[in-house]
Amino acid sequence: FDEITALAAQICGTPVALITLLDGSRQWCKSRIGFLQVEMPREDSFCTHALAGGGLLVVPDATEDDRFRDNPLVKGREGIRFYAGAPLLANGAVLGTLCVMDRKPRELDDQCLFALEVLGRQVMMQIQSRHDVRALKLTESALLKMLDQRELREHEQRHLVEMLTVAQEVGKVGSWETDVATLDVTWSAQTHRIFETDPDSFRITHHRFLEFVHEEDRAAVDEAFFSSLEKGDPRSLQHRIVLPDGRVKHVEERWQTFHGKDGKPERVIGTCQDITQRKLAEDERDRLFNLSLDMLCVANFHGRFEQVNPAWTECLGWTAEELIGGKMNDFIHPDDQESTVSMRAFITAGNPIRGFENRYRCKDGSYRWLSWNVHPVQGAGRVFSVARDITERKKADDALRASEATMATAQAIAHFGSWELELGGADDGGPFLHWSEEMFRIAGLEEGAAGLPQKEFFALVHPDDREPLMHAGARAIREGGQYTATYRLVRPGGEIRIV
């Protein structure tokens, strides 16, 4: 669950992400990032409103929303401002939410909102999978008991069968048994439901079972079954089945071979679970991962790539096979190694980061600037990251700085300065003048952070020139166009400069 929460925070670019569950009086957090409270009264919860609507709830600015402006989580400078929550649905009932929050107002684009809904479905699949695993373990335990306790009294055996049937129905896990000598197969009622066959009329054999298996998986399934007969070790395999109407299901088989007194295999007993919904959810998650224009990756705490999306190849030229398993440091510019190592230590201590920048080596030997948002999950020992190529922005920034430096040098050589008048100005100082470095030198002043109020500038103008200059400037502002004015500027030491 922590991995899904971290991914939601990364994709949406928010400091807070939660998986919440609600009961009659309280909300508690199944997973949380950037949020200290584990539980709270239900009436204080944003998620209560998401449950009431039954769909995606987005609150751009909670202080402007009548439902939330008086909420304890909203009040105060550091209160929650933005909220987006996807409901967690089970058979039409809303159990809780997957939500992201920020302490400043904002909006999410359609791609982020879609991702939040997809990840919400992933949460429910995780919850269902854990339920299924518990049911599967109960089923396998019941099967072993049935084999080992042949001397049970009749009513105990009947109780065991009833328990097994209930476990299979709850966990949607069927069972089967194959006679190795004849290859006849016996299916439980739940297995017939998975394959959508009639238990009263459909006679199953190993070969008829193989006819259900997808043609691309058939050889692997048959080979796995027969190779397990001699060793007798437990096996498991996922594969597809094709129903008579053409629909495809994904199933997971687990089985074990039992041998007779002569050491030869006699029978194989196994289970079959329908995992179609889980596979569809995994495929949906993978599509989201692979279609992202940003560079998504998962790495371990040792700084090695475990998973990257295609955007990495598009940006840097390296294939996924060349990146996965490799050390991230091997791709980082030498001048950025020290800062990156320091930042990685900060991350593995459990701290998320946003906006860290470094350079990565492309396959052709060039380097690209990347900006990183990173969320660590300490329990899993993994780091989930989103990187964005900012190389062109860096080039534009460098060009702007070079242009500004060139202009400042030209002004110093030619002894002319430039200025800009901000008419709004400060509340107490009137209009404000932004000066270049050369303007400060002409006036004989030390360079300020930005400039000076207009009234302080007029104090430097010779008294005889002050009023004509003020009238000329006012006329230019009123009528527009260009104007030229010559006046005397009195420097702090009394020296007069004609400007």
GUDO-452015 format. One record per residue (C-alpha): x, y, z; residue in one letter. Coordinates in steps of 0.02 Angstrom, whole numbers, plus 32768, in hexadecimal, padded with zeros to 4 digits. Layout:
<nodes>
<node <X, Y, Z>, "a"> ...
</nodes>
This chain:
<nodes>
<node <8000, 8000, 8000>, "f"> <node <8091, 8078, 8025>, "d"> <node <80CF, 8062, 7F73>, "e"> <node <8027, 8096, 7F2A>, "i"> <node <801E, 812C, 7FA1>, "t"> <node <80CE, 8162, 7F6E>, "a"> <node <80A4, 8152, 7EB5>, "l"> <node <8004, 81BA, 7ECB>, "a"> <node <8068, 8245, 7F1F>, "a"> <node <80EC, 8241, 7E95>, "q"> <node <8074, 8246, 7E03>, "i"> <node <8007, 82CF, 7E4E>, "c"> <node <809E, 8331, 7E92>, "g"> <node <8054, 8344, 7F41>, "t"> <node <80AB, 8338, 7FEB>, "p"> <node <801D, 82D2, 8038>, "v"> <node <7FCC, 822F, 8000>, "a"> <node <7F5D, 81BA, 8066>, "l"> <node <7EFD, 8117, 805B>, "i"> <node <7E6D, 812A, 80D6>, "t"> <node <7DE6, 80B6, 8117>, "l"> <node <7D4B, 80EF, 8175>, "l"> <node <7CD5, 80A0, 81F1>, "d"> <node <7C3E, 80EA, 824A>, "g"> <node <7C9C, 816A, 82B1>, "s"> <node <7D51, 817B, 8279>, "r"> <node <7DCB, 817D, 81E9>, "q"> <node <7E72, 8124, 81F3>, "w"> <node <7F04, 8121, 817B>, "c"> <node <7F37, 807B, 812F>, "k"> <node <7FCC, 80D3, 80DD>, "s"> <node <8009, 8186, 80E9>, "r"> <node <8091, 81F7, 80A4>, "i"> <node <80AE, 82A8, 80E6>, "g"> <node <8021, 829A, 8167>, "f"> <node <803A, 827A, 8222>, "l"> <node <7F8B, 824A, 825D>, "q"> <node <7F61, 8190, 825B>, "v"> <node <7EA8, 81A8, 827D>, "e"> <node <7E2A, 8234, 8298>, "m"> <node <7D6F, 824C, 82B8>, "p"> <node <7D08, 8229, 821E>, "r"> <node <7CB6, 82D4, 8222>, "e"> <node <7D62, 8328, 820B>, "d"> <node <7D8D, 82BC, 8174>, "s"> <node <7D8E, 82FD, 80C1>, "f"> <node <7D75, 824A, 8089>, "c"> <node <7CC5, 8242, 80D4>, "t"> <node <7C8D, 82B7, 8048>, "h"> <node <7CE3, 824B, 7FC4>, "a"> <node <7C82, 81B4, 8007>, "l"> <node <7BDE, 8213, 7FFF>, "a"> <node <7BF8, 823F, 7F48>, "g"> <node <7C34, 8192, 7F15>, "g"> <node <7CA9, 81DC, 7E92>, "g"> <node <7D4A, 8240, 7E82>, "l"> <node <7D48, 82D9, 7EF5>, "l"> <node <7DB9, 836E, 7ECD>, "v"> <node <7DC5, 8408, 7F3E>, "v"> <node <7E3A, 848A, 7EEE>, "p"> <node <7E37, 8500, 7F85>, "d"> <node <7DE8, 84C4, 8028>, "a"> <node <7DE2, 8576, 806E>, "t"> <node <7D69, 85A4, 7FE2>, "e"> <node <7CF9, 850B, 7FFC>, "d"> <node <7C69, 851A, 807A>, "d"> <node <7C7A, 8462, 80A6>, "r"> <node <7D2F, 8470, 80E0>, "f"> <node <7D61, 8523, 810C>, "r"> <node <7D3D, 8506, 81C7>, "d"> <node <7D8B, 8458, 81CA>, "n"> <node <7E19, 8447, 824C>, "p"> <node <7E8A, 8402, 81C3>, "l"> <node <7E71, 84A2, 815C>, "v"> <node <7E84, 8528, 81E0>, "k"> <node <7F2E, 8579, 81F6>, "g"> <node <7FBB, 85AB, 8181>, "r"> <node <7FF7, 84F7, 8168>, "e"> <node <7F48, 84AF, 8155>, "g"> <node <7F0B, 8444, 80C5>, "i"> <node <7ED9, 84A9, 802C>, "r"> <node <7ECE, 842A, 7F9E>, "f"> <node <7E7C, 837D, 7FA3>, "y"> <node <7E58, 82F8, 7F1F>, "a"> <node <7E13, 824E, 7F51>, "g"> <node <7DE2, 81B1, 7EF1>, "a"> <node <7D65, 813F, 7F4C>, "p"> <node <7D93, 808A, 7F71>, "l"> <node <7CFF, 8024, 7F33>, "l"> <node <7CD1, 7F6F, 7F5E>, "a"> <node <7C31, 7F2C, 7F10>, "n"> <node <7BEA, 7FDD, 7F08>, "g"> <node <7C15, 8006, 7FBD>, "a"> <node <7C96, 808F, 7FE4>, "v"> <node <7D17, 8055, 8064>, "l"> <node <7D8B, 80EC, 8064>, "g"> <node <7DF6, 8153, 7FED>, "t"> <node <7E9E, 8166, 7F9A>, "l"> <node <7EBE, 8221, 7FA8>, "c"> <node <7F45, 82A4, 7F8E>, "v"> <node <7F4F, 834C, 7FE8>, "m"> <node <7FB6, 83EB, 7FE2>, "d"> <node <7FCA, 8481, 8052>, "r"> <node <7FAF, 84FA, 7FC3>, "k"> <node <7F1F, 850B, 7F46>, "p"> <node <7F3A, 84B2, 7EA0>, "r"> <node <7EE9, 8451, 7E11>, "e"> <node <7F0E, 83A4, 7DC9>, "l"> <node <7F0B, 8380, 7D0F>, "d"> <node <7EA0, 82F4, 7CC6>, "d"> <node <7F36, 827E, 7CBB>, "q"> <node <7F58, 828D, 7D76>, "c"> <node <7EA0, 8276, 7DA2>, "l"> <node <7E97, 81DB, 7D34>, "f"> <node <7F35, 8197, 7D87>, "a"> <node <7EE7, 81B4, 7E34>, "l"> <node <7E4D, 814E, 7E04>, "e"> <node <7EBB, 80C2, 7DBC>, "v"> <node <7F24, 80BB, 7E5A>, "l"> <node <7E84, 80B7, 7EC2>, "g"> <node <7E51, 801A, 7E66>, "r"> <node <7F00, 7FD5, 7E88>, "q"> <node <7EE3, 7FEE, 7F43>, "v"> <node <7E42, 7F88, 7F3A>, "m"> <node <7E9B, 7F00, 7ED7>, "m"> <node <7F21, 7EF8, 7F5F>, "q"> <node <7E9A, 7EE8, 7FE4>, "i"> <node <7E41, 7E61, 7F80>, "q"> <node <7EE5, 7E05, 7F5B>, "s"> <node <7F0F, 7DFB, 8013>, "r"> <node <7E62, 7DB8, 8035>, "h"> <node <7E78, 7D38, 7FA9>, "d"> <node <7F22, 7D00, 7FEB>, "v"> <node <7ED9, 7CDF, 8097>, "r"> <node <7E4C, 7C7D, 8048>, "a"> <node <7EC8, 7C1B, 7FDC>, "l"> <node <7F2F, 7BEB, 8073>, "k"> <node <7E91, 7BB1, 80CA>, "l"> <node <7E64, 7B49, 8030>, "t"> <node <7F10, 7AF8, 8024>, "e"> <node <7F10, 7AD3, 80DE>, "s"> <node <7E65, 7A82, 80CF>, "a"> <node <7EA1, 7A16, 803E>, "l"> <node <7F38, 79D6, 809E>, "l"> <node <7ECB, 79AD, 8134>, "k"> <node <7E55, 794D, 80C4>, "m"> <node <7EE7, 78E4, 8084>, "l"> <node <7F3F, 78C6, 8129>, "d"> <node <7EA7, 78A1, 8197>, "q"> <node <7E57, 780E, 813E>, "r"> <node <7E24, 77C1, 81E3>, "e"> <node <7DB2, 7851, 8212>, "l"> <node <7D03, 7822, 8243>, "r"> <node <7C7E, 783D, 81C0>, "e"> <node <7C35, 78DC, 820D>, "h"> <node <7CE3, 7928, 821C>, "e"> <node <7D05, 7906, 8165>, "q"> <node <7C5F, 7954, 8136>, "r"> <node <7C89, 79EF, 819B>, "h"> <node <7D33, 79FB, 8145>, "l"> <node <7CE4, 79F2, 8098>, "v"> <node <7C68, 7A7A, 80C7>, "e"> <node <7CF5, 7AE9, 8107>, "m"> <node <7D58, 7ACC, 8067>, "l"> <node <7CC2, 7AF8, 7FFB>, "t"> <node <7CA3, 7B9A, 8059>, "v"> <node <7D5B, 7BC9, 8051>, "a"> <node <7D5E, 7BAD, 7F95>, "q"> <node <7CC2, 7C16, 7F7A>, "e"> <node <7D00, 7CA5, 7FE8>, "v"> <node <7DAE, 7CA7, 7F9D>, "g"> <node <7D74, 7C7F, 7EEB>, "k"> <node <7DF2, 7BF0, 7EEC>, "v"> <node <7DC7, 7B47, 7EA1>, "g"> <node <7E1D, 7AA0, 7EBC>, "s"> <node <7E42, 7A0E, 7E49>, "w"> <node <7E8C, 795F, 7E4D>, "e"> <node <7EDC, 78FE, 7DBD>, "t"> <node <7EF0, 7841, 7DB6>, "d"> <node <7F9E, 782C, 7D6C>, "v"> <node <7F79, 777F, 7D24>, "a"> <node <7EDD, 77B1, 7CC2>, "t"> <node <7EF4, 786F, 7CBC>, "l"> <node <7E3E, 7880, 7CF2>, "d"> <node <7E20, 7921, 7D52>, "v"> <node <7DA4, 794C, 7DDB>, "t"> <node <7D72, 7A02, 7DF1>, "w"> <node <7D20, 7A54, 7E86>, "s"> <node <7C81, 7ABA, 7E6E>, "a"> <node <7CE6, 7B5B, 7E77>, "q"> <node <7D5E, 7B1F, 7DEE>, "t"> <node <7CC7, 7AFC, 7D7F>, "h"> <node <7C8B, 7BAD, 7DA3>, "r"> <node <7D33, 7BF4, 7D6F>, "i"> <node <7D31, 7B92, 7CCA>, "f"> <node <7C74, 7BAF, 7CB9>, "e"> <node <7C4D, 7AF7, 7C9D>, "t"> <node <7BBD, 7A8A, 7CDB>, "d"> <node <7BFA, 7A15, 7D66>, "p"> <node <7B6C, 799B, 7D44>, "d"> <node <7B92, 797E, 7C8B>, "s"> <node <7C44, 79B5, 7C68>, "f"> <node <7CC6, 7929, 7C79>, "r"> <node <7D74, 7970, 7C89>, "i"> <node <7E1B, 7920, 7C5D>, "t"> <node <7EC8, 796B, 7C56>, "h"> <node <7EBD, 7978, 7B98>, "h"> <node <7E12, 79CD, 7B9F>, "r"> <node <7E59, 7A46, 7C1F>, "f"> <node <7EE8, 7A70, 7BA6>, "l"> <node <7E65, 7A9D, 7B23>, "e"> <node <7E2F, 7B2D, 7B95>, "f"> <node <7EE2, 7B6C, 7BA7>, "v"> <node <7F13, 7BFC, 7B33>, "h"> <node <7F77, 7BB6, 7AA1>, "e"> <node <800C, 7C26, 7ACA>, "e"> <node <8012, 7BDF, 7B7D>, "d"> <node <7FE3, 7B2A, 7B59>, "r"> <node <8091, 7ADF, 7B40>, "a"> <node <80D6, 7B32, 7BDE>, "a"> <node <8042, 7AF5, 7C48>, "v"> <node <8050, 7A42, 7C08>, "d"> <node <810D, 7A3E, 7C22>, "e"> <node <80FE, 7A85, 7CD3>, "a"> <node <807C, 7A01, 7D03>, "f"> <node <80DD, 7969, 7CC5>, "f"> <node <8186, 79A7, 7D04>, "s"> <node <813C, 79B4, 7DB3>, "s"> <node <8106, 78FC, 7DBA>, "l"> <node <81B1, 78B5, 7DE4>, "e"> <node <81F0, 7938, 7E5E>, "k"> <node <814F, 794E, 7EC1>, "g"> <node <817D, 7A00, 7EF5>, "d"> <node <80F2, 7A85, 7EFF>, "p"> <node <80DB, 7AE5, 7E5D>, "r"> <node <8080, 7B84, 7E29>, "s"> <node <805C, 7BD0, 7D7F>, "l"> <node <7FF5, 7C5E, 7D36>, "q"> <node <7FA5, 7C49, 7C8B>, "h"> <node <7F0F, 7C79, 7C22>, "r"> <node <7E74, 7C14, 7BFA>, "i"> <node <7DFD, 7C32, 7B68>, "v"> <node <7D43, 7C13, 7B86>, "l"> <node <7CD1, 7BD0, 7AFB>, "p"> <node <7C8D, 7C7F, 7AD8>, "d"> <node <7D3F, 7CC1, 7ABC>, "g"> <node <7D54, 7D1D, 7B61>, "r"> <node <7DFF, 7D0F, 7BB2>, "v"> <node <7E1F, 7CF6, 7C6C>, "k"> <node <7EC1, 7CF5, 7CCE>, "h"> <node <7ED7, 7C6C, 7D50>, "v"> <node <7F5D, 7C38, 7DCB>, "e"> <node <7F78, 7B7E, 7DE8>, "e"> <node <7FD0, 7B32, 7E80>, "r"> <node <7FEA, 7A77, 7E90>, "w"> <node <804E, 79E8, 7EDC>, "q"> <node <806B, 7934, 7EA6>, "t"> <node <804F, 78A4, 7F20>, "f"> <node <80A7, 77FC, 7F09>, "h"> <node <8073, 774B, 7F34>, "g"> <node <80D1, 76CC, 7F9D>, "k"> <node <8131, 7696, 7F02>, "d"> <node <8172, 7748, 7EED>, "g"> <node <8111, 7767, 7E4E>, "k"> <node <80A1, 7801, 7E3B>, "p"> <node <7FEA, 77D7, 7E5C>, "e"> <node <7F8B, 7879, 7E61>, "r"> <node <7F9F, 7934, 7E57>, "v"> <node <7F38, 79A8, 7EC5>, "i"> <node <7F30, 7A61, 7EA2>, "g"> <node <7ED1, 7B04, 7EAC>, "t"> <node <7E98, 7B7E, 7E26>, "c"> <node <7E77, 7C37, 7E46>, "q"> <node <7E28, 7CB5, 7DCE>, "d"> <node <7EA0, 7D4B, 7DCC>, "i"> <node <7E56, 7DA3, 7D34>, "t"> <node <7E29, 7E44, 7D8F>, "q"> <node <7ED4, 7E4C, 7DE1>, "r"> <node <7F2C, 7E37, 7D39>, "k"> <node <7EBF, 7EBC, 7CE8>, "l"> <node <7EE9, 7F34, 7D75>, "a"> <node <7FA2, 7F0D, 7D62>, "e"> <node <7F96, 7F2B, 7CA6>, "d"> <node <7F3F, 7FD1, 7CC5>, "e"> <node <7FC7, 8004, 7D40>, "r"> <node <804F, 7FD3, 7CC4>, "d"> <node <7FFB, 8038, 7C39>, "r"> <node <7FF9, 80D1, 7CA9>, "l"> <node <80B1, 80B6, 7CD2>, "f"> <node <80E5, 809B, 7C1D>, "n"> <node <807F, 8129, 7BD0>, "l"> <node <80BE, 81B1, 7C45>, "s"> <node <8121, 823A, 7BEE>, "l"> <node <8185, 8252, 7C8E>, "d"> <node <8214, 81DD, 7CB8>, "m"> <node <81D2, 8165, 7D3E>, "l"> <node <8244, 80EB, 7D98>, "c"> <node <8252, 807A, 7E2F>, "v"> <node <82FB, 8062, 7E82>, "a"> <node <8339, 800A, 7F1E>, "n"> <node <8392, 805A, 7FB1>, "f"> <node <8439, 8023, 7F67>, "h"> <node <8420, 809B, 7ED6>, "g"> <node <83FA, 801A, 7E4E>, "r"> <node <836D, 8026, 7DD0>, "f"> <node <82E4, 7FA2, 7DE2>, "e"> <node <8264, 7FE5, 7D66>, "q"> <node <8260, 8072, 7CE6>, "v"> <node <81DB, 80A9, 7C6A>, "n"> <node <81F7, 80C9, 7BAE>, "p"> <node <820D, 8184, 7BCA>, "a"> <node <82BE, 815D, 7C07>, "w"> <node <82ED, 8114, 7B5F>, "t"> <node <829E, 81A6, 7B02>, "e"> <node <8300, 8225, 7B6A>, "c"> <node <83A9, 81D3, 7B87>, "l"> <node <83B3, 814C, 7B01>, "g"> <node <83D7, 80BD, 7B7A>, "w"> <node <8366, 8024, 7B6E>, "t"> <node <830C, 7FE3, 7C08>, "a"> <node <837E, 7F4A, 7C07>, "e"> <node <8418, 7FBB, 7C0C>, "e"> <node <83D3, 801F, 7C9F>, "l"> <node <8381, 7F9B, 7D0E>, "i"> <node <83FB, 7F54, 7D8B>, "g"> <node <8479, 7FDE, 7D67>, "g"> <node <84B9, 805B, 7DE7>, "k"> <node <8468, 8105, 7DD7>, "m"> <node <8510, 8157, 7E01>, "n"> <node <855B, 810E, 7D61>, "d"> <node <84EB, 8183, 7CFA>, "f"> <node <8500, 8223, 7D60>, "i"> <node <8571, 82B3, 7D2A>, "h"> <node <8616, 82B5, 7D8E>, "p"> <node <85F3, 8366, 7DCE>, "d"> <node <854A, 832D, 7E15>, "d"> <node <8587, 828E, 7E6C>, "q"> <node <85A6, 82DB, 7F17>, "e"> <node <84FE, 8336, 7F22>, "s"> <node <84A1, 829B, 7EE4>, "t"> <node <84F3, 8227, 7F62>, "v"> <node <84C9, 82A1, 7FED>, "s"> <node <8415, 82AE, 7FB2>, "m"> <node <8404, 81F0, 7FA6>, "r"> <node <8438, 81DF, 805D>, "a"> <node <83B1, 825E, 8089>, "f"> <node <8330, 81FC, 8024>, "i"> <node <835A, 8150, 806B>, "t"> <node <8343, 819A, 8119>, "a"> <node <828B, 81A6, 80E9>, "g"> <node <8281, 8258, 80A6>, "n"> <node <8225, 8281, 8002>, "p"> <node <826F, 8309, 7F93>, "i"> <node <822C, 8378, 7F09>, "r"> <node <828A, 83D8, 7E84>, "g"> <node <8339, 838F, 7E9A>, "f"> <node <839F, 83A8, 7DFB>, "e"> <node <8433, 834B, 7DB1>, "n"> <node <8478, 8315, 7D08>, "r"> <node <8468, 8265, 7CBE>, "y"> <node <84D6, 821F, 7C34>, "r"> <node <8482, 81F0, 7B90>, "c"> <node <84B6, 8159, 7B2A>, "k"> <node <850B, 81CE, 7AAB>, "d"> <node <8578, 8218, 7B35>, "g"> <node <851A, 82BC, 7B49>, "s"> <node <84C3, 82EF, 7BEB>, "y"> <node <8410, 8323, 7C11>, "r"> <node <83D5, 8386, 7CA8>, "w"> <node <834E, 832D, 7D0E>, "l"> <node <82DD, 8370, 7D98>, "s"> <node <82A8, 82EC, 7E18>, "w"> <node <8213, 82CD, 7E8A>, "n"> <node <823B, 8239, 7EFB>, "v"> <node <81DA, 81D5, 7F7F>, "h"> <node <8231, 814B, 7FE3>, "p"> <node <81D4, 80B7, 8030>, "v"> <node <8245, 807C, 80BC>, "q"> <node <81E4, 7FDE, 80E4>, "g"> <node <81FC, 7FA1, 8031>, "a"> <node <82AC, 7FE7, 801E>, "g"> <node <8279, 8038, 7F7B>, "r"> <node <8275, 80E8, 7F33>, "v"> <node <81EE, 8123, 7EBA>, "f"> <node <8222, 81B5, 7E4C>, "s"> <node <81E3, 8228, 7DC3>, "v"> <node <8267, 8281, 7D5C>, "a"> <node <8249, 8309, 7CDA>, "r"> <node <82C1, 8344, 7C52>, "d"> <node <82E7, 83FD, 7C72>, "i"> <node <837C, 840C, 7BFC>, "t"> <node <832B, 848D, 7B89>, "e"> <node <82F3, 84F5, 7C1E>, "r"> <node <83A5, 84F2, 7C61>, "k"> <node <83E7, 852B, 7BB8>, "k"> <node <8369, 85B9, 7BB3>, "a"> <node <839A, 85EE, 7C64>, "d"> <node <8453, 85EE, 7C35>, "d"> <node <842F, 8653, 7B97>, "a"> <node <83CB, 86D2, 7BFB>, "l"> <node <8456, 86E6, 7C7B>, "r"> <node <84D7, 86FA, 7BF0>, "a"> <node <846A, 877D, 7B9B>, "s"> <node <8454, 87DD, 7C3D>, "e"> <node <8511, 87D8, 7C5C>, "a"> <node <8533, 8815, 7BAA>, "t"> <node <84B8, 88A4, 7BBD>, "m"> <node <8504, 88D8, 7C65>, "a"> <node <85B3, 88D9, 7C16>, "t"> <node <8577, 893E, 7B80>, "a"> <node <8525, 89BE, 7BF2>, "q"> <node <85C3, 89D0, 7C5A>, "a"> <node <862F, 89EA, 7BBE>, "i"> <node <85B8, 8A68, 7B6E>, "a"> <node <858F, 8ABF, 7C14>, "h"> <node <84D4, 8AAF, 7BFB>, "f"> <node <8459, 8A5D, 7C71>, "g"> <node <83A9, 8A1A, 7C63>, "s"> <node <8312, 8A26, 7CD4>, "w"> <node <825E, 89F0, 7CE5>, "e"> <node <81D6, 8A4F, 7D43>, "l"> <node <8159, 89E4, 7DA3>, "e"> <node <80C0, 8A55, 7DAE>, "l"> <node <806A, 89F0, 7E37>, "g"> <node <80FE, 8A00, 7EAB>, "g"> <node <8104, 89E7, 7F66>, "a"> <node <8073, 8A20, 7FD1>, "d"> <node <80DA, 8AA5, 802B>, "d"> <node <815A, 8AD1, 7FA5>, "g"> <node <80F5, 8AED, 7F08>, "g"> <node <8137, 8AB2, 7E5F>, "p"> <node <81D7, 8A4B, 7E65>, "f"> <node <826F, 8A56, 7DF0>, "l"> <node <82CD, 89B7, 7DC2>, "h"> <node <8381, 89E6, 7D92>, "w"> <node <840C, 898C, 7D38>, "s"> <node <84BA, 8987, 7D87>, "e"> <node <84F7, 8A16, 7D19>, "e"> <node <846A, 8A88, 7D55>, "m"> <node <84A9, 8A73, 7E07>, "f"> <node <855A, 8A9E, 7DCE>, "r"> <node <851E, 8B3A, 7D72>, "i"> <node <84C2, 8B75, 7E0E>, "a"> <node <8558, 8B4D, 7E7D>, "g"> <node <84F3, 8AD5, 7EE8>, "l"> <node <8517, 8A27, 7F26>, "e"> <node <84B4, 89A7, 7EC4>, "e"> <node <840E, 897C, 7F16>, "g"> <node <83AF, 88D9, 7F0F>, "a"> <node <833A, 8918, 7E87>, "a"> <node <8333, 89D7, 7E7F>, "g"> <node <82E6, 8A63, 7EE4>, "l"> <node <823F, 8ABE, 7EFA>, "p"> <node <821F, 8B46, 7E7A>, "q"> <node <8217, 8BCD, 7F00>, "k"> <node <82CA, 8BA1, 7F37>, "e"> <node <8302, 8BB0, 7E82>, "f"> <node <82B7, 8C5F, 7E71>, "f"> <node <8315, 8C91, 7F0F>, "a"> <node <83B6, 8C72, 7EAC>, "l"> <node <837E, 8CE1, 7E1A>, "v"> <node <83BC, 8D97, 7E1C>, "h"> <node <8331, 8E06, 7E67>, "p"> <node <8329, 8E72, 7DC9>, "d"> <node <830D, 8DD7, 7D5B>, "d"> <node <8298, 8D76, 7DCD>, "r"> <node <81F0, 8DC0, 7D9A>, "e"> <node <820E, 8DBD, 7CDC>, "p"> <node <8247, 8D07, 7CE9>, "l"> <node <81AD, 8CD7, 7D4F>, "m"> <node <8139, 8D2C, 7CCF>, "h"> <node <8191, 8CD7, 7C3D>, "a"> <node <8180, 8C2B, 7C8E>, "g"> <node <80C9, 8C47, 7CBC>, "a"> <node <80A0, 8C7D, 7C0A>, "r"> <node <80F4, 8BE3, 7BC1>, "a"> <node <8091, 8B72, 7C37>, "i"> <node <7FEF, 8BCD, 7C0F>, "r"> <node <8003, 8BDA, 7B51>, "e"> <node <8074, 8B46, 7B2B>, "g"> <node <8102, 8B45, 7AAE>, "g"> <node <81B8, 8B74, 7AC9>, "q"> <node <8207, 8C09, 7B1F>, "y"> <node <82B4, 8C51, 7B38>, "t"> <node <82EB, 8CB9, 7BCD>, "a"> <node <8394, 8D01, 7C00>, "t"> <node <83B0, 8D29, 7CB7>, "y"> <node <8435, 8D3B, 7D3D>, "r"> <node <8450, 8CB1, 7DBD>, "l"> <node <84A2, 8CE2, 7E63>, "v"> <node <850B, 8C53, 7EA7>, "r"> <node <851B, 8C39, 7F65>, "p"> <node <85C4, 8C94, 7F69>, "g"> <node <857D, 8D2D, 7F10>, "g"> <node <85C4, 8D02, 7E64>, "e"> <node <854B, 8D2B, 7DD7>, "i"> <node <8531, 8CB6, 7D44>, "r"> <node <84CD, 8CE9, 7CA9>, "i"> <node <8459, 8C5B, 7C73>, "v"> 
</nodes>
